[in-house]
């Protein structure tokens, strides 16, 4: 007879959401524009909601998760600036099931685990390309399946890394104590694969899967290389899917990521 798996409820991580992207090029984070698409206000970026979720596995496994953790997240409903957010869930057989609740609604779901064996990815398997020299407005030729995308290098050293952790309301002392970067920054670079290469209208990050391959150092210069593996219509929206490697200083793989976004919401695609 198979043994029954024990489930342990996780301590809830509570915070006040903050919209870090009010001034960004993506006007889905702007109150006025977001309301035109049926939202109550500007959306807190999905990458920041995923960063909220990362608090639980880091609390569970500490530095080990920052070195080799696996996490996925799916964003179901918006999180808005100033709202109380509760990140909770449970642990069973080494897997965390995570939920994000705001306004009494389920806004995001995900899971996290700590693989016993760390997969390896060769830099040569991900084509090293620079971001496009001249971005063009989003259209039918954007994000062709099989094409490759790159990003401009970015870094969050010193005070900028501290400010980022404050923005995502991260209270775990491990980052300051051990001198480490927060893995949410890897997801911010994933978003740059889109905006460094195409002039987008309002768009929405809907989900990600990330296998961390190495701990992020605060002074690392981060880039990403991605192959477009999906470009399709669903319920009137245009979606793009990316298979990417995030890299430190041009040589060290930091994370393997699968990134999904609506790059043309149906209201915009029909315009």
Secondary structure, DSSP 8 states (H G I E B T S, - for coil): ------EEE---EEEE---TTTTSS-GGGSHHHHHHTT-SS-B--HHHHHHHHHHHHHHHHTHHHHHHEEEEEEE-S--BTT-EEEEEEEEETTEEEEEEEETTEEEEEEEEEE-SS-----GGGS------SS-EE--TTTT-TT-EEE---B---HHHHHHHHHHTT---THHHHHTB--THHHHHHHHHHHHTTEE--S-EEEEEEEEE-S--BTT--EEEEEEEEEEEEETTEEEEEEEEEEEETTTEEEEEEEEEEEEE-HHHHT-
